[in-house]
Amino acid sequence: MQRFFDRIKNEKGSASVEFVMLGIPLFLPVLMYLNQFSSLSWAEETTRVIARETLRAYISSSDDGDGQYVASQAVHIIGLARGLSQRENDSISLSFSCSKQPCLSPSSVVKIKVSMKLDDGRTVEAIAQEHLSPWS
């Protein structure tokens, strides 16, 4: 019995036990924050890509009506390619604004605003802008 108590009083290896008991729980909030930051950064980057590529699809179409259709198709394809959930992909909304009417006029400035609601309830937005050539 005395040998058992002598082993308990011996502090050999106590630093590793203290690290496990105290250190690891202190790292959990940091890891949770980094995970959330990474998730939000990925969503913002994805929204920027969708805005940029959707605007490119819009301005390369023949007229405004075709541009709206092509843009909506591009949003769906890009969202799936970037790994968005079906709910996130369906929540994407587009808003176009133009300096001239029709939008695809020479020397027009076309701007798109993309808004996406994430599965966790947050909303991410991105804006892309393109200046059309005066000779188009």
C-alpha positions as CSV (number, residue, x, y, z in Angstrom):
1,M,0.0,0.0,0.0
2,Q,2.9,2.4,0.8
3,R,4.3,1.8,-2.7
4,F,1.0,3.0,-4.2
5,F,1.1,6.3,-2.2
6,D,4.7,6.8,-3.2
7,R,3.8,6.5,-6.8
8,I,1.0,9.1,-6.4
9,K,3.3,11.6,-4.7
10,N,5.8,11.2,-7.5
11,E,5.2,14.1,-10.0
12,K,6.9,12.4,-13.0
13,G,4.8,12.9,-16.1
14,S,2.5,15.5,-14.5
15,A,3.3,18.1,-17.1
16,S,1.8,16.1,-19.9
17,V,-1.3,15.4,-17.8
18,E,-1.6,19.1,-17.1
19,F,-1.3,19.9,-20.8
20,V,-4.0,17.4,-21.7
21,M,-6.3,18.5,-18.9
22,L,-5.8,22.3,-19.3
23,G,-4.1,23.0,-22.7
24,I,-6.4,21.1,-25.1
25,P,-9.7,22.7,-23.8
26,L,-8.1,26.1,-24.2
27,F,-7.3,25.4,-27.9
28,L,-10.9,24.3,-28.7
29,P,-12.3,27.9,-29.1
30,V,-9.3,28.8,-31.3
31,L,-10.0,25.8,-33.5
32,M,-13.7,26.6,-33.7
33,Y,-13.0,30.2,-34.6
34,L,-10.5,29.1,-37.4
35,N,-13.1,26.7,-38.7
36,Q,-15.8,29.4,-38.9
37,F,-13.3,31.9,-40.5
38,S,-12.3,29.3,-43.1
39,S,-15.9,28.5,-43.9
40,L,-16.9,32.2,-44.3
41,S,-13.8,33.0,-46.4
42,W,-14.6,30.1,-48.8
43,A,-18.2,31.3,-49.1
44,E,-17.0,34.9,-49.9
45,E,-14.6,33.7,-52.5
46,T,-17.2,31.5,-54.1
47,T,-19.6,34.4,-54.2
48,R,-17.0,36.6,-55.9
49,V,-16.3,33.9,-58.5
50,I,-20.0,33.5,-59.2
51,A,-20.4,37.3,-59.6
52,R,-17.4,37.6,-61.9
53,E,-18.2,34.6,-64.1
54,T,-22.0,35.4,-64.2
55,L,-21.3,38.9,-65.4
56,R,-18.9,37.6,-68.1
57,A,-21.6,35.2,-69.3
58,Y,-24.2,38.1,-69.3
59,I,-22.1,40.6,-71.3
60,S,-21.0,37.9,-73.8
61,S,-24.7,37.3,-74.8
62,S,-26.4,38.9,-77.7
63,D,-29.1,40.9,-75.9
64,D,-30.4,41.7,-72.4
65,G,-33.0,38.9,-72.5
66,D,-30.6,36.2,-73.5
67,G,-28.1,37.7,-70.9
68,Q,-30.5,37.2,-68.1
69,Y,-31.1,33.6,-69.1
70,V,-27.4,32.8,-69.6
71,A,-26.6,34.4,-66.3
72,S,-29.1,32.3,-64.4
73,Q,-27.8,29.2,-66.0
74,A,-24.2,30.2,-65.2
75,V,-25.1,30.7,-61.5
76,H,-26.5,27.2,-61.3
77,I,-23.6,25.6,-63.0
78,I,-20.9,27.5,-61.1
79,G,-22.6,26.9,-57.8
80,L,-22.6,23.2,-58.3
81,A,-19.1,23.2,-59.6
82,R,-17.9,25.1,-56.4
83,G,-19.6,22.6,-54.1
84,L,-22.6,24.6,-52.8
85,S,-25.4,22.8,-51.3
86,Q,-28.7,22.7,-53.2
87,R,-30.3,25.1,-50.7
88,E,-27.3,27.6,-51.0
89,N,-27.4,27.4,-54.8
90,D,-31.2,28.0,-54.8
91,S,-30.8,31.0,-52.5
92,I,-28.5,32.9,-54.8
93,S,-30.1,36.2,-56.1
94,L,-28.8,38.4,-58.9
95,S,-29.3,42.1,-59.3
96,F,-28.1,43.9,-62.4
97,S,-27.6,47.6,-62.8
98,C,-26.6,49.4,-66.0
99,S,-25.4,52.9,-66.9
100,K,-27.4,52.8,-70.2
101,Q,-30.5,51.0,-71.5
102,P,-30.3,48.5,-73.0
103,C,-27.6,47.2,-70.7
104,L,-25.5,45.7,-73.5
105,S,-25.1,49.1,-75.3
106,P,-21.7,50.4,-76.4
107,S,-19.7,52.2,-73.6
108,S,-22.2,50.9,-70.9
109,V,-21.1,50.0,-67.4
110,V,-22.8,46.8,-66.2
111,K,-22.8,45.9,-62.5
112,I,-24.0,42.7,-60.9
113,K,-24.7,42.1,-57.2
114,V,-24.8,38.5,-56.1
115,S,-26.3,37.6,-52.8
116,M,-26.2,34.1,-51.3
117,K,-27.7,32.8,-48.0
118,L,-25.5,30.2,-46.4
119,D,-26.9,27.1,-44.7
120,D,-25.9,28.6,-41.3
121,G,-28.1,31.6,-41.9
122,R,-25.5,34.2,-42.8
123,T,-25.7,36.1,-46.1
124,V,-22.7,36.8,-48.3
125,E,-22.7,39.4,-51.1
126,A,-20.3,40.2,-53.9
127,I,-20.3,42.8,-56.7
128,A,-18.7,42.7,-60.1
129,Q,-18.5,45.4,-62.7
130,E,-17.6,45.5,-66.4
131,H,-17.1,48.4,-68.8
132,L,-18.3,47.5,-72.3
133,S,-16.3,48.6,-75.3
134,P,-17.5,51.7,-77.2
135,W,-17.1,49.6,-80.4
136,S,-19.3,46.7,-79.3
